[in-house]
Amino acid sequence: MKNLADATERICELKGSLCAIDALLSALILELPAERRAHLLQKFAAHVEIARTVLLHTPISEHTINAFERDVHRTSALLQRP
């Protein structure tokens, strides 16, 4: 049981770290001027397509793909905010 407990603890640590990074990234995006956000949105869209291609050729969970798409949508909306 120790291995399962260790794995669960590590997963929780990773989730917490990801949430902190997400909060920082969201704050940074909102500090950018609108023109820079528009440019970043174009770059982000290009990188998203590359990531989708990689995900298509990787044995990965549907949960991961769904989370990726949800976060892409949320980040795109954040970049488009006035």
C-alpha positions in Angstrom: 0.0 0.0 0.0 2.9 2.4 0.5 3.5 2.6 -3.3 -0.1 3.5 -3.9 0.0 6.1 -1.2 3.2 7.5 -2.6 1.8 7.7 -6.1 -1.4 9.4 -4.8 0.6 11.9 -2.9 2.8 12.7 -5.9 -0.3 13.1 -8.2 -1.7 15.6 -5.7 1.6 17.5 -5.6 1.6 17.7 -9.4 -2.0 18.9 -9.5 -1.2 21.6 -6.9 1.9 22.7 -8.9 -0.1 22.8 -12.1 -2.8 25.0 -10.5 -0.2 27.4 -9.2 1.5 27.7 -12.6 -2.0 28.1 -14.2 -2.8 31.0 -11.8 0.5 32.7 -12.6 0.1 32.3 -16.3 -3.4 33.7 -16.2 -2.2 36.7 -14.3 0.6 37.3 -16.7 -1.6 37.0 -19.7 -4.0 39.6 -18.3 -1.1 42.0 -17.8 -0.2 42.0 -21.5 -1.4 44.8 -23.7 -4.2 43.7 -26.1 -1.9 43.8 -29.2 0.6 41.4 -27.5 -2.2 39.1 -26.4 -3.4 39.0 -30.0 0.1 38.1 -31.2 0.4 35.5 -28.4 -3.0 34.0 -29.4 -1.7 33.4 -33.0 1.5 31.7 -31.6 -0.5 29.7 -29.1 -2.9 28.4 -31.9 0.1 27.2 -33.9 1.6 25.4 -30.9 -1.7 23.9 -30.0 -1.9 22.3 -33.4 1.6 20.8 -33.0 0.6 19.5 -29.6 -2.6 17.9 -31.0 -0.5 16.1 -33.6 1.8 14.8 -30.9 -1.2 13.7 -28.8 -2.7 11.8 -31.8 0.4 9.7 -32.2 0.9 9.0 -28.5 -0.8 6.3 -26.4 -2.6 8.6 -24.0 -5.8 8.7 -22.0 -9.0 10.4 -23.3 -9.0 12.2 -20.0 -5.7 13.8 -20.8 -6.9 14.8 -24.3 -10.2 16.2 -22.8 -8.2 18.2 -20.2 -5.9 19.5 -22.9 -8.8 20.7 -25.1 -10.6 22.3 -22.1 -7.5 24.2 -21.1 -6.8 25.3 -24.7 -10.3 26.7 -24.9 -10.0 28.5 -21.6 -6.6 29.9 -22.4 -7.8 31.1 -25.9 -10.7 32.8 -24.2 -8.4 34.5 -21.7 -6.2 35.7 -24.6 -9.2 37.2 -26.4 -10.5 39.2 -23.4 -10.7 42.9 -24.0 
